Amino acid sequence: MLVAPAGYGKTTLARQWLATRPHAWYQANPGSSDVAALALGLANAASGMSTHQGRRLRDWLGATREPEREVRFVAKFLSEHFEGWPEDGVLVVDDYQWLSSSASEDLVGSLLGIVGVPLLITSRRRPSWATPRRLLYGEISEVGQSLLTMRYEEALKVLPVGNDGAAGALVALADGWPAVIGLAAFTDLSALLAEDALPAELHDYIAEELYASVDSETRIGLCELSLLPTITTRLAEELLGEDRATSTISGGVGAGFLFPGDGDRHELHPLLRAFLVQKLERLDVSTQESAVSRAFEILLRLSAWQEAFELVAHFRRSDLIEPLVRAALDDLVQQGRVETLRNWIQIADSQELASPVFELLKAECAFRQGLHERARTLAYRAGEALDSASPLASKAFYRAGQTAHLTDAPQEAIESFRRARELASTSFDARNALWGAFIANVELEQPEAHVLLEEFEAAGAGSVDDVVRTHNGRLYLATRFGPLEHAIAHARPITSLVPDAQDPIVRLSFWHIYAASLRLAAHYDEAQAAVAEGLKQSRAFALDFAQPHMLVTNAAALIGVRRFTQAAAILDRVQRLSERQSDEYLMMSTRALRCRLLLTEGSPEAALSATTGSLLRVSSKGQNSEFLASRALAFARIGELDRAEELLREASGLSKELEAVSLCRWVQALLEIQRGNSDVETIAVDAFEQTLSAGTFDLFVFAYRLDPRVLSIVAARSSSQEILSELLTRAHDRSLARQAGLSLLPAQPEATCAETLTVREQDVYELLREGRSNKEIAQALFVSEVTVKTHVRNILRKLGVRTRTEAAVLALRNPLIS
């Protein structure tokens, strides 16, 4: 560590030390307090030294809500960018003091512990992780101010020859401050020391002398160049014009303000930069505004968002706020730079910069924090206040629509998405609005959903993300309105493309809805494999919010293959999560599915108890309908048929959603059979024909397990026997198939192993295929880790494999058949 105040040559010394050694250089800036910006900056710096080619860090930052609260994941993903790092390579963080947030410091500290890359930092303060213990044990070496101070002998090598006495006096006055001694080398020492009393601000005093030594045009040019964070010949020409740039750089080098760097780059010391900015502030308004505007345009072109904002805030240029946010917002959101947005808001509030743009930024921050009601209000207000010609208006209404959807206000969501689409100035914004409107219309069971999906597909650019997202939409429609098998058949080939989609949310959403579709169509083993892929994605990118919903689908698929114990354990886990998160949608899904599980196991009283309580506040008509229909059947199984009929009538009138309609139809058929209706054969066959058309075979499996007479009636029709044989094979219902006189398909190879797995071993095996540790399996099944180890050993022996990984792969290729 090189730790000292400004002007002690830390950066110069670091460059000299590493001139012949491989290194990656990260230049910190005020934006480095944002952990997302820091992580991306370090990853980019490391790219020239590492063999890593992935983009998991960038993808995760775009998907996560608040990176500063998940530093361990940032460090984990960032560490991948140091794969193949050379043994003698060094990572440099210059101007470390800009890492002013605890999250940024924690990231560097964590990174050191993970990758062990040699680090060199320059800083005006000691890092928080540089503890006395680490210094004492030699993990860290520090070169401080006392060692960086210039001694008399060193000053003589810098100052003009023949000024030995003056040099001694100057070193004493400057207390060995290298920045002052370096500047003094360009001045007349005798004249400088002839002053009766030098001011305390010795550096600025000498800089003033040098500033006065150049002509007025060079002064103005130097002031304007100070607005650029990096000064190259090309950028100087862009800012000043070719002739002015040449003369300004030449004069600045001669006066000691600039010194040549790498290539066509010229260095300007931070202390001199601050000095020149102060001078610019004293120039006439038109010169100042013109310079700021030109520098601002350059910074926008360079995507230097933080530097551009500091320029706007420092010179109080409210007129440049909207162009900046318009250019930067998508980039900042996709990079997860929430802390940068917060910082901009704080600076704007402190300087009383007024603009509806800041309402939009506040909405973005609230959305990332999960404060959806606040985000909805702020975003809508911003959309109303912004000029309709501004591209930000579309973004504001899109966010308002999205948060309205998340807060169960679908009609308001549709209206906001409509306005977002009307105001969209880019295809990206238009497609976002279309997708949002599509999802909201599906939730409200509106026929416009089909048209919106077609328009969304037509507006796509043909990227992998577009293709996957479109098929996701088709599956979503199919689960709501059918037909399922057609959508699943078209989606199967897309599964090979899903890993190539860049957005992890797109990948995760596909596996979620694909698994749900497969489960509803009774492709239970495929559904579990899709759930496993989804869970793998959610864990890989720390997208924990999706896991409970995937687990509900997994529990339903396990019920489909008679893994009742394991399904119950998963539902217990999801119930705890839903209560902890106050997620009413998840609570109701869990309660309804548990009711059906208990009915299948022959426990109607417990099933009724599972649905006891008031209907939760969930806007999904389909979910409400399924809940009531499940409860109706529980009443029927304990003999309260009139109450069951009453609830079923309420459920049947709620929704046109596919699963809800199919469930209500089969509940009605079971009620008629229980009542002894003479026309039960016609009722059961009609229900099966509608199931066949829709593809909702999971509800048929549920029905015939509750009353095998349903299966006997349908199996009596020769035209149904082939599909029934396949279906009961997938459902692992061998005994019921024999009772109905059906022949099943050949068993999978795994079922022919010498020893079959016990029920408990099957439960362990299912968790094993998800990549769970012994501890996680023990918690899920409420057994000890020792017991789990015993089961795992038996499973590996019976399957003829050596490792857990081989067993998991075998499970995905050949799902268990009981």
CORDA-V178123 format. One line per field, one symbol per residue. ss: DSSP state (H for helix, E for strand, C for the rest). psi: psi as a letter, one per 40 degrees, with the letter a starting at -180 (. if undefined). burial: + if it has 16 or more other C-alpha atoms within 10 Angstrom, else -. A space follows every 50 residues. Layout:
BEGIN
ss: ???
psi: ???
burial: ???
END
This chain:
BEGIN
ss: CEECCCCCCHHHHHHHHCCCCCEEEEECCHHHHCHHHHHHHHHHHHCCCC CCCCCHHHHHHHHCCCHHHCHHHHHHHHHHHHCCCCCCCEEEEECHHHCC CHHHHHHHHHHHHHHCCEEEEEECCCCCCCCHHHHHCCCCCCECHHHHCC CHHHHHHHCCCCCHHHHHHHHHHHCCCHHHHHHHCCCCHHHHHCCCCCCC CHHHHHHHHHHHCCCHHHHHHHHHHCCCCCEEHHHHHHHHCHHHHHHHHH HHHHHCCEEECCCCEEEECHHHHHHHHHHHHCCCHHHHHHHHHHHHHHHH HCCCHHHHHHHHHHCCCHHHHHHHHHHHHHHHHHCCCHHHHHHHHHHHHH CCCCCCHHHHHHHHHHHHCCCHHHHHHHHHHHHHHCCCCCHHHHHHHHHH HHHHHHCCCHHHHHHHHHHHHHHCCCHHHHHHHHHHHHHHHHHCCCCHHH HHHHHHHHCCCCCHHHHHHHHHHHHHHHHHHCCHHHHHHHHHCCHHHHCC CCCHHHHHHHHHHHHHHHHHCCCHHHHHHHHHHHHHHHHHCCCHHHHHHH HHHHHHHHHHCCCHHHHHHHHHHHHHHHHHHCCHHHHHHHHHHHHHHHHH CCCHHHHHHHCCCCCCCCCCHHHHHHHHHHHHHHHHHCCCHHHHHHHHHH HHCCCCCHHHHHHHHHHHHHHHHHHCCCCHHHHHHHHHHHHHHHCCHHHH HHHHHHCCHHHHHHHCCHHHHHHHHHHHHHCCCHHHHHHCCCCCCCCCHH HHCCCCCCHHHHHHHHHHHCCCCHHHHHHHHCCCHHHHHHHHHHHHHHHC CCCHHHHHHHHHHCCCCC
psi: hhhiiieefddddddddedehhihhhhiideeehdddddddddddedeei eheifddddddddidgdeefddddddddddeehehideihhhhifdeege iddddddddddddddfhhhhihieihidegidddddeedhhhhadddehh idddddediiiefddddddddddefehdddddddeeihddddeeidhiid gddddddddddeeiiddddddddddeehdhhidddddddeiddddddddd ddddeediihaibeihihiddddddddddddeiidddddddddddddddd defgddddddddddefgdeeddddddddddddddefgddddddddddddd efhhieddddddddddddeegddddddddddddddihdehdddddddddd dddddeffgdddddddddddddeheidddddddddddddddddefhdedd ddddddddeieeidddddddddddddddddeiidddddddddddddddde hdhdddddddddddddddddefgdddddddddddddddddefgddddddd ddddddddddffgdddddddddddddddddefgddddddddddddddddd efgdddddddeiiihighehddddddddddddddddeeegdddddddddd ddedieidddddddddddddddddefhefdddddddddddddddegdddd ddddddgedddddddehdeeddddddddddefgddddddefihiiiiidd eeidhiiidddddddddddeeiidddddddefiiddddddddddddddef ididdddddddddgiih.
burial: ++++-++++++--+--------+++++++++++++++++++++-+++-++ -+---+++++++++++++--+++++++++++++-+---+++++++++++- --+++++++++---+-+-+++++++++----------------++--+++ ++--++-+++-----+++-++-++-++++++++++++-+--+-------- -+++-++-+++------++++++++++++-+++-++--++---++--++- +++-+++++-----+++++--++++++-++-------++-+++-++++++ ----+++++-+++------++++++++++--++++++++++++++--+-- --+-++++++++++++++---++++++++++++--+---+++++++++++ ++++++++-++++++++++++-+++---+++++++++++++++++---++ -++--++--+---++++++++++++++++++++++-++--+--++--++- ++++++++++++++++++++++++++++++++++++++--+++--+++++ +++++++++++++++++++++-+++-++------++++++++++++++++ --++--++-++------++++++++++++++++++++---+--++-+++- ++-++++++++++++++++++++------++-++++++--++-+++++++ ++++++--+++++++-----+--++-++++++++-++--+-+++-----+ +----++---++++++++++++-+--++-++---+--++-++--++--+- ---+--++-+++--++++
END
